[in-house]
Amino acid sequence: MSYITKLNYDEALPENQEAFRREEEVRGKPSNMKATLLHSVPAHRAYMEWYPLWNEVKSLLGLRGAVIYAHAVSSTNNCVLCTTYFRKALTDLGLSPDNFEITPEEKPIVELGYAAARHAQPIDPALWKTLKQRFSEKDLVNLVAFAGLMVATNLFNNLVQVDVDDVLTPYLAKGAVAEEADVS
């Protein structure tokens, strides 16, 4: 159970209601994370910058590569909500989230995702060399910035213990259960 409730639209301030309506117009019904973030319009706005970077990463890596990259970050961060979101995305791509193979081309991206999720530890220079052979500096900035936003999203969901959305529960990893907040 989440430590912070989802925004109650009827009791919210007008600016929060407006942000909620905009979210619905742009992306549909707010997910549990977004409905929680909507308590703060600036926080919601900041986290929604994930989407422009997501589009850049998809353009760069393709949908499969982007999903595998984001899954690497989220699963390394042990974020049940985001990992489950990307488990669904892997399934939607026809991949088994418990048993899929990465291609040699995807391997450095997955390694970058793992490294990013380990919280700003230096990356093996050999990995940088491999990445720099394939990607421009702009591309690398987008990949690292996206990983940073994934880590921030994972952090928010893990600290707040945002509930996994009902639509995602069929994709939870075996044994993965969102922990309930103990507020006693």
N, C-alpha and C positions, 0 to 999 in steps of 0.2 A: 504494500500500500504506500502510495506516494506521501512524502512528508509535506508537500505543497499541493493543494487541491488544484483542479482545473478551474479556470476562470468561470465564474457564474455570470453569464452574459447579462441577465436581468438585474443583477446587483452591481455591475461594473460601472466605472466612470465612463462618460461619453467617449473620451479618446480611446479607451480600451475596447469599447463596443465597436467603434469605427475600425480599429485595427483588426478586430475579430471578423467584421464584415468583409474587409479587404482580403483577409486570408481566405475566407470562404469563396470569394469571387475568383481569386487567383489559383488556389490549389484545392478547393473543396473543403469539406468539413475538417476543421483543425484536428490533427492527431493529438494524442494525450500530451506529448511533449510541447507542441505548439500551444495547446490550450493552457498549459501551465505557464509557458513563457509569456503569454498574453497578459499576465498580471502586470507586466512592465513592457510598455510599448518600445522603449529603446532596446531592451534585452531581446525582445522578439525580432525587432528590425536587424539587430546585429547578427543573430543566429540565422536569419533568413538570407544573409549574404552567402550562405552555403550553396544556394541554388545557382547563382552565376558561375561560381567555381566548379560546381558539379557539371554544368554544361561544358565548360572548358575541358575538364578532365574526360568527359565522354567523347568530345570532339577529338581529343588527342589519342585516347586509348581505345575508343570504341566502347559500346555499352558493356560488353563482357569484361574487358580490362578494367573499366572504371568500377564495376561492381566487385570484382575480385580485389582490387586495390582498397576500396572502402571496407570490404569485409575483413581484409588483413589488419587494418587499423583497429576496427571495432572489436574483433575477436581478441586481439592482443590486449586491448584495454579492458577486456571482460565486461563490455557493456551489453547486457542481455537485450535491451530494447533495440539498439542499433544493429547488433549482430543478427538478431531475429529478422529485422527489416531486410538486411542483405542476404540472409538465408532464403527469404521469400524471393528476392530478386534473382538469386542463383537458380532456385527452382523454376521460376518463370522463364529462365534462359535454357531450361532443360538439363541443368546440372544438379547432381546430388550434392547438397551443401555439406554432407558428411564425408563425401568421397569424390572429389573432382581433381583432375590433374591440371596443373598450370603448364603453360607452354614455356619453352626457353625464352621467348620474347617477354612473357609475363613475369618471369622469375625476378628480374631486378626491381620491377614495380612492387611486387609482393615484399621483397626484402626492404624496400624503402618504406612501405607501409608498416612493417614490423618495427623498423628503426624509429619511425616517427612516433609510434605508440609507446615506445620505451622512454618517452619524455626527454627529448632534446639531447640525447647522448650522441657523441660524434659518430658519423657513419664511416664505415671502412672506405678508405681512399679508392680501393679497387672498385667498389660499387659506384662511387662518384664518377670514376673514369668510364665505366660501362654506361651510366646514365647520360653523361656528357657526349658520348659518341652517338647517342640516339636522339637526344632532346636539346632544343635551344635553351638558352638561359631563361627566356620568358616561360617556356614550357616547364622548366624545373621550378621556377618561382610558383607557378600555378599548382604544380603537383605538391610541393611542400606546404604551400598556404592551404590547399584543400585538406591535406592531412592534419594540419593544425586546427582547422575548423572541425574536422571529424573528432579529434581528440577533445576539443572544447565541448562538442555535442555529447560525446561519451561521458565526459566529466560531469556535465550538468545532469544527465540521466542517471548516472551512478550515484552522485551525491544526493539528489532529490529522490532517487528511487522511483522515477516516473514509471507508472504501470505500463506494461506491454499492451498495446492496442488489441482489442478482441480479434480483429482481422488478421493479426500476426500470430496469435497463439498456436495455430496448427503448425507453425514453422519453428517453434522453440526447439532447441537442441535437446536431445534426450538428457534428462537430469537437470536441465536448466529451468530454474524457477525464479521469477523476480522475487527478491526478498521483500518481506513485508517490513515496513518501518515500525520500529518499537519506540513509541512516543511516551512510554511510562517513565 
